[in-house]
Amino acid sequence: MKKSFAIGKYIVKENLSNKILNGFIIFAIVILFGTLLLKELTIFNGEKIVKDIGMFLMEFFIFLVTVFSASSYLIRDHKEKSIYLVLTKPVSRTSYIIGNVLGNIFLIIIYIFLMTIILGVALFFVKEGYTKEDFIAIFYIFEKLAMLVSLGVFFAVISDSYVTANIFTFSSYILGHFTSDILELVKVTSNEAIKIIMKLLTILLPRYSVLNYRDFIYHIEVSHLKISIYVIVYIVIVTLISSLIFEKRKL
């Protein structure tokens, strides 16, 4: 586990020094403060608009960083042959995969922390602040992106192409928001083959709809513990599958 943390630490350092990824954050800062203009343009409840758009932008920009990072490092190391140096230290393939997942999850924590502060400053200027529900919503954003990390690493394991891995990671994020809709389609379709495919998708895809906390924040009671357990189990299972495939893969 110590070796996995070492790999994760390396990924964090490399990302924080990466000008492209830092460019995402700088752009996000500009956009977040640009939401302050909405208060002047909105007649009703401008403060809520600033907060809602700020939350959306927080998730969106960290999502872009996550897709780029989680699904690219393993492929880059393989193409540049640097993976051989890591695996001959010796570091097991499982430790390498776990390190990739942990490193990218640590990155999400750092970026969310920074973006939360940035949005908090923007809210201060419009005389608004965070509520308990807002912090829960931010934690749900973290859980959603942590699941995406495990999928990004998985697609990097089964693919040798940056483009393919990024597309699959991006697609899983989009489709994961529609798992409840897919379940409804299963009920109305009469084609058994399509039913099987759709049911399989609902099992394999992360159920991001239950993590959109701000969508139902004032409507239903939510079991945060059950959702967190689901997220942890999903990440562990996907990471385990990635490790098993990587152990068998020829490099």
C-alpha positions as CSV (number, residue, x, y, z in Angstrom):
1,M,0.0,0.0,0.0
2,K,3.0,2.3,0.7
3,K,4.0,1.9,-2.9
4,S,0.5,2.8,-4.1
5,F,0.6,6.0,-2.1
6,A,4.0,6.8,-3.6
7,I,2.6,6.5,-7.1
8,G,-0.4,8.5,-6.1
9,K,1.8,11.2,-4.7
10,Y,3.8,11.3,-7.9
11,I,0.6,11.7,-10.0
12,V,-0.6,14.6,-7.7
13,K,2.8,16.4,-8.1
14,E,2.8,15.9,-11.8
15,N,-0.7,17.2,-12.2
16,L,-0.2,20.3,-10.1
17,S,2.8,21.2,-12.1
18,N,1.0,20.6,-15.4
19,K,0.3,23.9,-17.1
20,I,-2.6,22.5,-19.1
21,L,-4.5,21.3,-16.0
22,N,-3.6,24.5,-14.2
23,G,-5.0,26.4,-17.2
24,F,-8.4,24.7,-16.5
25,I,-8.4,26.0,-13.0
26,I,-7.4,29.5,-14.0
27,F,-10.2,29.5,-16.6
28,A,-12.6,28.2,-13.9
29,I,-11.6,31.1,-11.6
30,V,-12.4,33.6,-14.4
31,I,-15.8,32.0,-15.1
32,L,-16.7,31.7,-11.4
33,F,-16.1,35.4,-10.8
34,G,-18.0,36.1,-14.1
35,T,-21.1,34.6,-12.4
36,L,-21.1,37.7,-10.2
37,L,-22.4,39.6,-13.2
38,L,-25.5,37.4,-13.1
39,K,-26.5,39.1,-9.9
40,E,-26.8,42.4,-11.7
41,L,-28.7,40.8,-14.6
42,T,-31.1,38.7,-12.6
43,I,-34.2,40.3,-11.0
44,F,-35.1,37.5,-8.6
45,N,-32.8,35.7,-6.2
46,G,-29.5,36.5,-8.0
47,E,-27.5,35.1,-5.1
48,K,-29.0,31.6,-5.7
49,I,-28.2,31.9,-9.4
50,V,-24.6,32.6,-8.6
51,K,-24.4,29.7,-6.2
52,D,-26.1,27.2,-8.6
53,I,-24.0,28.1,-11.6
54,G,-20.9,28.2,-9.4
55,M,-21.6,24.6,-8.3
56,F,-22.2,23.5,-11.8
57,L,-19.0,25.0,-13.0
58,M,-17.1,23.5,-10.1
59,E,-18.2,20.0,-11.2
60,F,-17.8,20.7,-14.9
61,F,-14.2,21.9,-14.8
62,I,-13.0,19.3,-12.3
63,F,-14.7,16.7,-14.5
64,L,-12.6,17.8,-17.5
65,V,-9.4,17.5,-15.4
66,T,-10.5,14.1,-14.1
67,V,-11.2,12.7,-17.6
68,F,-7.9,14.0,-18.9
69,S,-5.9,12.7,-16.0
70,A,-7.5,9.4,-14.9
71,S,-7.7,7.9,-18.4
72,S,-4.3,9.2,-19.7
73,Y,-1.5,8.4,-17.2
74,L,-1.3,4.7,-17.7
75,I,-1.4,5.0,-21.5
76,R,1.2,7.7,-21.4
77,D,3.5,5.6,-19.2
78,H,3.0,2.7,-21.5
79,K,3.8,4.6,-24.7
80,E,6.8,6.3,-23.1
81,K,8.0,3.0,-21.7
82,S,8.4,4.6,-18.2
83,I,6.0,2.0,-16.8
84,Y,8.7,-0.6,-17.1
85,L,10.9,1.4,-14.7
86,V,8.1,1.6,-12.2
87,L,7.2,-2.1,-12.3
88,T,10.8,-3.2,-11.9
89,K,11.4,-1.4,-8.6
90,P,9.6,-3.7,-7.8
91,V,6.1,-2.4,-7.7
92,S,3.2,-4.8,-8.4
93,R,0.8,-4.1,-11.1
94,T,-2.0,-4.0,-8.6
95,S,-0.2,-1.4,-6.5
96,Y,0.4,0.6,-9.7
97,I,-3.4,0.6,-10.5
98,I,-4.4,1.5,-6.9
99,G,-1.8,4.3,-7.0
100,N,-3.3,5.7,-10.1
101,V,-6.8,5.7,-8.6
102,L,-5.7,7.1,-5.3
103,G,-3.6,9.8,-6.9
104,N,-6.4,11.1,-9.1
105,I,-8.8,11.0,-6.1
106,F,-6.4,13.1,-4.1
107,L,-6.3,15.5,-7.0
108,I,-10.1,15.8,-7.0
109,I,-10.0,16.6,-3.3
110,I,-7.4,19.4,-3.9
111,Y,-9.3,20.9,-6.8
112,I,-12.6,20.8,-5.0
113,F,-11.1,22.4,-2.0
114,L,-9.6,25.2,-4.1
115,M,-12.8,25.7,-6.1
116,T,-14.9,25.7,-2.9
117,I,-12.8,28.6,-1.6
118,I,-13.0,30.5,-4.9
119,L,-16.8,30.1,-5.1
120,G,-17.0,31.1,-1.4
121,V,-15.2,34.4,-2.2
122,A,-17.6,35.0,-5.1
123,L,-20.6,34.4,-2.7
124,F,-19.1,36.7,-0.1
125,F,-19.3,39.6,-2.7
126,V,-23.0,38.9,-3.2
127,K,-23.6,38.7,0.6
128,E,-24.3,34.9,0.4
129,G,-22.7,31.9,2.1
130,Y,-22.6,28.2,2.1
131,T,-25.3,26.1,3.9
132,K,-25.0,22.6,5.3
133,E,-26.8,21.3,2.2
134,D,-24.3,23.1,0.0
135,F,-21.4,21.3,1.6
136,I,-23.3,17.9,1.3
137,A,-23.8,18.7,-2.4
138,I,-20.1,19.4,-2.8
139,F,-19.3,16.1,-1.1
140,Y,-21.6,14.4,-3.6
141,I,-19.7,16.0,-6.4
142,F,-16.5,14.5,-5.0
143,E,-18.1,11.1,-4.8
144,K,-19.3,11.3,-8.3
145,L,-15.9,12.3,-9.7
146,A,-14.1,9.6,-7.5
147,M,-16.3,7.0,-9.3
148,L,-15.3,8.5,-12.6
149,V,-11.6,8.1,-11.7
150,S,-12.0,4.4,-11.2
151,L,-13.7,4.1,-14.6
152,G,-11.1,6.3,-16.3
153,V,-8.3,4.0,-15.0
154,F,-10.3,1.0,-16.1
155,F,-10.7,2.3,-19.7
156,A,-7.0,3.2,-19.8
157,V,-6.2,-0.4,-18.8
158,I,-8.3,-1.9,-21.7
159,S,-7.3,0.7,-24.3
160,D,-4.0,1.8,-25.9
161,S,-5.5,5.1,-27.2
162,Y,-5.9,8.4,-25.4
163,V,-8.9,9.2,-27.6
164,T,-10.7,6.0,-27.0
165,A,-10.1,6.0,-23.2
166,N,-11.2,9.6,-23.0
167,I,-14.4,9.0,-25.1
168,F,-15.4,6.0,-23.0
169,T,-14.7,7.9,-19.7
170,F,-16.7,10.9,-20.9
171,S,-19.5,8.6,-22.2
172,S,-19.8,6.8,-18.9
173,Y,-20.2,10.1,-17.1
174,I,-23.0,11.2,-19.5
175,L,-24.8,7.8,-19.5
176,G,-24.5,7.4,-15.7
177,H,-26.9,10.4,-15.3
178,F,-29.6,8.5,-17.2
179,T,-29.6,5.1,-15.4
180,S,-33.0,5.8,-14.0
181,D,-34.3,6.7,-17.5
182,I,-32.8,3.5,-18.8
183,L,-34.7,1.5,-16.2
184,E,-37.9,3.1,-17.3
185,L,-37.2,2.1,-20.9
186,V,-36.7,-1.5,-19.8
187,K,-40.3,-1.5,-18.6
188,V,-41.8,-0.3,-21.8
189,T,-39.7,-2.2,-24.4
190,S,-40.8,-5.6,-25.6
191,N,-37.5,-6.6,-27.2
192,E,-35.8,-9.1,-24.9
193,A,-32.3,-8.4,-26.3
194,I,-32.6,-4.7,-25.7
195,K,-34.0,-5.4,-22.2
196,I,-30.9,-7.5,-21.4
197,I,-28.5,-4.8,-22.7
198,M,-30.3,-2.1,-20.8
199,K,-30.3,-4.0,-17.6
200,L,-26.6,-4.8,-18.0
201,L,-26.0,-1.0,-18.5
202,T,-27.8,-0.1,-15.3
203,I,-25.7,-2.6,-13.4
204,L,-22.3,-1.5,-14.9
205,L,-22.9,2.2,-15.1
206,P,-22.5,4.4,-12.0
207,R,-25.9,5.8,-10.8
208,Y,-25.0,9.4,-10.9
209,S,-28.7,10.4,-10.7
210,V,-28.6,9.6,-6.9
211,L,-25.6,11.8,-6.5
212,N,-27.2,14.9,-8.0
213,Y,-28.0,16.1,-4.5
214,R,-29.1,19.6,-5.4
215,D,-31.8,18.2,-7.7
216,F,-33.7,16.8,-4.7
217,I,-32.3,18.7,-1.8
218,Y,-35.7,19.9,-0.5
219,H,-37.9,17.1,-1.8
220,I,-36.9,13.7,-0.3
221,E,-34.9,12.2,2.6
222,V,-31.5,10.8,1.5
223,S,-29.4,8.1,3.2
224,H,-25.9,9.6,2.9
225,L,-24.4,6.5,4.5
226,K,-26.0,4.1,2.0
227,I,-24.9,6.3,-0.9
228,S,-21.4,6.6,0.4
229,I,-21.2,2.8,0.8
230,Y,-22.4,2.3,-2.7
231,V,-19.7,4.7,-4.0
232,I,-16.9,3.0,-2.1
233,V,-18.0,-0.5,-3.2
234,Y,-18.3,0.6,-6.8
235,I,-14.8,2.2,-6.8
236,V,-13.3,-0.9,-5.1
237,I,-14.9,-3.4,-7.5
238,V,-13.9,-1.4,-10.6
239,T,-10.4,-0.9,-9.3
240,L,-10.2,-4.7,-8.6
241,I,-11.4,-5.5,-12.1
242,S,-8.8,-3.1,-13.6
243,S,-6.1,-4.7,-11.5
244,L,-7.0,-8.2,-12.6
245,I,-7.1,-7.2,-16.2
246,F,-3.8,-5.4,-15.9
247,E,-2.1,-8.4,-14.2
248,K,-3.0,-10.5,-17.3
249,R,-2.2,-7.8,-19.9
250,K,1.0,-8.1,-22.0
251,L,3.0,-4.8,-21.9
